[in-house]
Amino acid sequence: MADKSSMAQDQDLSPTKRADLVHDVVHDVEGEAADERKRGWFHRSRRSQEQKLLLKLDFFILSWACFGYFLRLLDASNLRNAYVSGMEEDLELFADQYNYFQTLWTIGYTVGMIPSQIIVTHVRPSIWLPSIEVTWAILTFCFAAVKNYKHIYALRLLLGLAESPFYVGGMTLLGSWYTPKADIELATRATIFYSASFAAQMFSGYLQAAVYTGLDGFRGIPGWRWLFIMCGIINVPGAVWGFFAVPDSPYDTRVFYLNEEERELAKSRVVEVGRKRFEGVTLKTFRSVLSRPFVWIFVLNYIFFCIDTYGLDFFAIYLKTLNEYTVQEINVIPTAAYAVGLVSTILFGLLSDRLENRIWVALIITSLNFVTCVVLAVVPSKAGAFFGYLVNPATLAYGPVIISYLGETFGSLADERALILGIAQAFGATFNAWVPLLIFNTGTQTPYFRVGWITSSVCAVAQLIGILLLAHFGRKVQKATIDT
């Protein structure tokens, strides 16, 4: 109920004063709307300086990050496509070696993750990140020359090491430049970055189908070897682009495409939301991180996420076991799942930014994940498998959404933010190195992998509980940061 004294005061206002009051309110509302248009993509007025800055950052940082992650996932998925397109037969591989190939890559990926995040707080990202892209491009070419499974073992381990810095480094870079203060900024960019993985896996299927049709046997080289050659060629421009596009941090950037005014604006944006420069990860940083309950819950939850979304990789294997599809169809059909993942990931990012609530969106995504895992576990039929495999990729949006939440929660703790992300990714990859050997065993559990999907369902439930705990402890971290 309105206060009586304030109502009396309203009644005493003259028409002129009332008109002035209405004008002030309208002016404030229009000012807020204009401020939103300054920063959002979907503007109606002339672009502001901040929006022009964001467009430049998108053109350079986001394009490099997306193309680089596209290449990283292309290199990761091309083994799967090569395996079902003749590699298994040509190299006389036995059933479970595919899992060993994946595990060795994961071991390399895990070992390199945390050291890379420490390096990126001490060494300029504009040197470190493009350099590792050059390394994995060379390794990709080497796959075309493998003679036996031992060569693949060695190369997969090295490739995992070379590729480990990119995703966490890219997410750290985005979190250093983009802010959570406006609609359609940080989470949207993070999900666009992540969605490049789906584009890569779609393209890999189409590329392998095209290579198998057009180049298989050309100059006496099997189509699966041509796939690695083509992927190596595609990798080169991405690595070169990184040396020009990666801008380090807003506090010390040297890139050619930002003038002095834009550099100051970029710095003021991150200062406004409490983002600080990297000081370099030290033992003190480790002690601070490991003493926080939030970190342990975040890492455990990320492990559950990695496990309950791992099974998508087996869609092509499932199709091959049916003996109903050609090599081209086995490579192309799973691209529909990646298309679902690409679109839904971006939409979840937009929703997260619009609602300004990462936790609710994370709960929605994980609930959908639980449903798809249950269907794949309890409906051992072709219809159930297709439904689960086609819808499950939508739930991979959880990764960039929850990482955006991490970036905002630890916005003023740059070194801790980078380290936590590295630890979470490393532990998630560690569990993916051995858990799939037990629950998604290609030698004993094809075609439906029921043990794997039952386990994934349980992990999804644990993940839902973990999200609620993250919200609780996240508020405590933010309050403690403000108080200090």
N, C-alpha and C positions, 0 to 999 in steps of 0.2 A: 504494500500500500504506500502511495506517495506521501511524503512529509507535508503536513498542512501548511507550515510556514512557507515552504518552497512553492506550494500551489498558490498561496496568497500573493507571493512576489510575482509569479507568472501573470496573475490576473492584473497586477498594477502596471505591467509593461505597456508603454504607449505603442501604437501601431508602427511608428518609426523604429523604436528599439527592437520590436519583434522582427521587423524586416531585416534589421542589421544582424540579429542573432541567427536567423535563417540563412542569411548570406554567408556568415562565418562558418556555420555547420556544412553548408554545401561546398564552400571553398576547401574545408578540411577534407571532406570525402573525395572531392575531385583531386586534391593534392595527393592523397593516398593512392588513388587509382592511377594517377600519372606516374607516381613513384614505382608502382608495380610494372607499368608499361616500360619504364626505363630499363628494367632488368629482364623482363620476360622475353621469350622468343616471339610471342604473338602480340606485337605492339600495333597501335594505330597511328601513333604520332611519330615525329622525327626521332631518329635514334639518339639516345643520350651517349655521353662519353663512356659511361660504364657499359652500356650495351655494345658499343663498338669494341671495347676491350674484350668483352666476352666472346664476340664473334671472331676476333683475332685468335683468342685462346682456343676456341673450338677448331678453327681452321688448322692451327699448328699442333697444339697439344693433343686434342681429342682425335684428330685425324691420324697422328702418329700412333697414339695409344691403340686405337681401333685396328689400324692396319697391322701394327706389330702383334697384337693379340690374335688377330685373324691368322697371321703367319705362324704364330706359336701353336695355335690349335690345329692349323692345317698340318703342321709337322707331326703333331701328336696323333691325329686321326688318320694320316695317310698309311700308317702301319696296319691299322684295322682294314682299310680298303685293299691294301696290297695283300694282306693275309688271305682274304676271301677271293682274291683275283689271280691266284696262281703261285704266290710265294710259298704257301704251305706245301704244295705238291713239288715245286721245283727244288726246294731246299730239303725236302723230306723231313718236315717238322712233325713232331708228335703232338697229340691233342692239347696237353697242358702247357706247352712252351709259349703259347700266346700270352697266358697269364704271367709267365716268368719275364717275358719281354716288358710287359706293363709294369711289373713289380720293380725291375731294375731301373726303369725310367723314374719310377716314383721314389726309389731310394736316392738317386742322384738329385732329384727335385727337392727332396726333403733335406738332404745334407747341405745343399747350397742356399736354402731359404734364409735362415737367420743370419749367417755371415754376410749375405748380400744386403740385408736390411741394416746391418751395422755399417757396412761399407758405404751405403747410400747416404748415411748421415755424416760421413767424413769426406767422401769424394764427390765431385760434381756429377749429378745424375746425367748431365748432357754428355759426359764422357763414358761413364760406366754402362748405362743402359744400351746405347747404340753399339758399344763394343761387344757386348754379349750377343747382340743380334747377329753381328758378323760371324761370331764363333759358331752359332747354331746353323747358320746358312752353309758354312763349310761342312759341318757334320751331316747335314741333309744330303748333300751331294755324295758323301761317302757311302750312304745306304745303297745307292745304285750299284755299288761294286761288291756287295757282300757275297761270300761264297758258302757260308754255313751259319748255323745258329750262334756259334761263338762270336763271330763278327757282330751279329746283331746285339748280343748281350753287351759287348763292350761299347758299342755306339749308343745304345739306349741309355746306359749309365751316364755317359758323357753328355748326351743330349739333355737328359734331365738336369744335370748340373748347369749347363749353359742356359737353359730356359727358366730355371728357378727364380731369377731376379725379376722377371718381366711383370708378371701380374701384380705382385705385392709392390714392386717399385712404381708401376703405373698408377695403382690405387693411391699410393702415398703421394705421388705427384699431383693427382687430381685433388686430393684432400688439402694440398698446400695452396692451390690456386682458386678453387671454387668454394663457395660458402653456402651455409644453410639458410641464409637470411631471406632469400627471395624464392618465389615460385619457380619451378623448373630450373634448378641449378645443380646442386651437388649430386643428389640421388639419381636424377635423370641422366646426368653425364656418366655416372658410375654404371648404370644399367646399360646405357648405350655402349660403353666400353666393353662390358661383359658380353653383350649380345653379339659382339664380333666373333665370339667362340662358336655360336650357332651358324653364323654365315660361313665360317671356315669349314665346319663339318658338312654343311650343305654343299659347299663348293667342292670339297674333297670328293664327295660322292659323285657329283657331276663330272669332275675332272677325271676321276678314275674310269668312269664309264666311257668318257670321250677318248681317253688315252687307250683304254683296252680295245675300243672299236677302231680307232684310227692309227695307233702306233704299235700295237701288239705285234711283235715279230719284225718290226722295221729295223733294218741293219742287224738282224739277228738278236735283237734285245727284247725280252718279254715286256708286256705292258706294265707290269707292276714296277719294274726297274725304271721305266720311263716316267712313272709317277714321281719318284724321288728326284729325278733330274729336273722335271718341270717345277717341282716345289722349290728346289734349290735356286733355280733361276728367278722365281717370283720373290724369294727372300732378299735378294741383293738390294733392290731399290728401297725396301723398307728400312734396312739397316742404314743406308746412306741418308735417308730422310731424317732419321733420328738425330744425326749430328747437327742438323740445322734447326729442328723443331723443338727439341727438349730445352726448356728454359731455366733449369735449376729451380730456385725458390724465389718468391717475390722480393725477398730481402737482398738478394745478391745476383739477380739475373743479368745476363750480358747479351741476350739474344738481339739479333738485328731488327726484328720486326716490331719491337716495342720502343717508342720514343721515351724521352725522359718523363714527360707528363703521364704517359700510360704506366710507366714503372712505378711512379709515385702513387697513382690511383690504385694499382694492383696491391701495393704495400698497404695503403690505407684501408682497403677492403678487408684484408686479413687481420690487421690490427684492430679494426672495429669489432670483429667477432672473437677476439682473444687468441688468434693463431700466432704462435711464436716461431722463430727460426730454429733450425736444427743446431744443437750444440755438440752433438756427437754422442752416441750410445756409450755408456761406461758401466762399470760394475755397480755403481750407485743406481743407474737406470734399471738394471736387472733386479736389484733388491727392491726398488720401489714397485716395479711391475709385479713381481712375484708375491708381494705382500697384500695385493688387492684381491678380495673375493670375486669382484667383477671379472677379473682376467681369467681366473680358473673356470668360471661358469661360461664365459665367452669361448674359451678354447674347447671345453667339453662339448658345448653346443655346436661348435663348428665341426668337430669330429662327427657328431651325429649327422649333421648336414652332408658331409662328404660321403658317409656310408649310405644314407638313404636316397642319395641321388646318383650313386655309382652305376646302377644297373642299366642305365640307358645305353651304355657302351655295348651291351650285348644284343641289341636289336638286330644288327646285321648277322650276328652269329645265330640267333634264333631263326631268322629267315633262311639261312643256309641249311639248317637242320631239317627244315620242312621238305627239302628237295622238290619245291614247286616253282622256283624262280630262277631266271638266268642270272649270270654274273652281273650284267648291267642292272637288272631289277634289284638285286641285293644291294648294290651300291646306291641306287637312286631312291628306293622306298623310304629308308630312314631319314632322308632329307626333309620329308614332311614333318617329322617330329622336331627337327631343328628349326623349321620355319615357325612352328608353334612356339618354341622356346624364344626365338628372336623377337617376335611381336609381343608376346606376353611379358617378357622381361622389361622391355621399354615401357609398356603400359603400367606395369607395377611400379616402375621408377617414377613415372609421371604422377601416379596416384599417391605415392609416398610423399612427393614434394608438395602436391596440392593439399593433402591432408595435414602436412607437416607433422606426421606421426609415423615413425618407422616401425614401432612395436606392433601396432594394429595390422599394418600391411604384412609384417613378418608372420603374424599369427594366421592371417588368411592364406598366405602362401603355403605354410607348413601344414595347415589343415587339408589343403588340396593335395599335398604330397602324401599325406596319410591315406587318403581315399584311393589314390592311384596305386600305392603300394599294396593295399589290401586287395584291390581288384586283381592285380597281378599274382598275388599269393593264393587267393581262394577260387579264382575262376581259371582253371587250367585249360583254356580253349583258345582258339585262334582269335575269336572276337574279343575276349578279355585281354589277351596279350596286345592286340593292336590298340585297344582303348588305352591301356596303361602306358604303353611305350609312346603313344602319340601325345598324351596329355601330361605325363610326368615331366617333360622338359620345361614346362611352364613354371615349375617350382624351383628351378635353378636361380630364379630372380632373388631368392632369399640371400644369396651371397653378397651381391653389391648393395642390397638394401641394408643388411645388418652391418656391413663394413662402413656404410655411410653413417649409421648410428654410432659406431665406434669412433669415427672421425669427429663427430660432433661432441660426443661425450668427453673425448680427450683432446679437444680442439686446441687448448692452450698448453698441452704437453706433447710437443711434436716428436721428441725422441721416444717417449713411451708409446705413442700412437703407432709409430713405425715398427717398434719392437714387438708390440702385441700382435699386430697383423702378421708379422713374420712367424711368430711362435704358433699362432692359430693355424696358419697355412701349413707350417711344417708338421704339426701334429696331425692335422687332417690328412696330409699326404702320407704320413707314417702309417696310419691305420689303413689307408687305401693300398699300402704296399703288401699287406698280408691278409687282411680280412676277406677281400674278394677270393683269395685262394681257397678259403673255407666255405664261403656262402654262395659264390658264383663260379663254382668249379666247372670249367668247360668239358672236363673229362668224365664227370659223373652226374651232373645235374641238368644237362640240356634235355629238352628244349625250354622248360618253363622256369627253371631256377627258383623253385618254391621256397627253399631254405633262405635264399638271398632276399626274396621279397618279404618273407615273414620277419626276418631280422630288420629289414628296412622299415617295416611298419612299426615295430617296437621303438626303433631309433626316432621315428617321427613323433611318437608320443612323448618321448623323453625331451625332444627338441622343443615341443610346445611348452612343457613345464619350464625348460631352461629360458625361454624367451620372457616369461613372466618374472623369473628371478633376475634376468638382465635388466628389465625395466626398474625393478626395485633398487638394485645396487648401482645402476646407472645414475639414478637420481641422487644417490649419496655421493658419487664421484663428482657430479656437477656442482652440488652444494658445497662440497669441501673445496673445490677449485675456486668457486666464487668467494668463499670465506677467506681464502688465503690471498 
